[in-house]
């Protein structure tokens, strides 16, 4: 079974609409839709915006449905000149940029896990390859593979975006992937992250870019997930 998590309705509705043999279950306020995409057994949920919401949904999905792998899909902000509006970022790893204990000597982004301390949570190589192949299959060539930075803050302003690229080599920023990866990593569930860029480093107002391009960016991500699973 494959788990798919998005933060907002526009990021998952296009996926659940394509599912067959659907059933729904609500746990802790989150609706989980179980069914088929092509020949693949899937469970899909809208987790809500932010790291805590994403972590709750991910842990619940793992405990209730035991997915073999989890994909976090949706929109994000560009943090590099390589990632303009409509670009696709496939994460090779994810970092929580707002985890900061530098005041006591730790490196920014350090996560304190039960068995180790780690900064960059690695995505599953098999899922990276599958997501890349799915982009190719729908004719999307402007995708890049790299670091995605997560934090509980909408990143606005070119300087703030560039700082994430400088500090973590991040190509995109968002508010859920790091916590989804955190939960998957601890539970030893392979995970992948796909982000379609809705706002970027540019002279334009970030809020305006987001409002104009968020829907089309989300639809682009849905098309890739559909190509991956609806076979």
Order of alpha helices (4+ residues) and beta strands (2+ residues): beta-alpha-beta-beta-beta-alpha-beta-beta-beta-beta-beta-alpha-beta-alpha-beta-alpha-beta-alpha
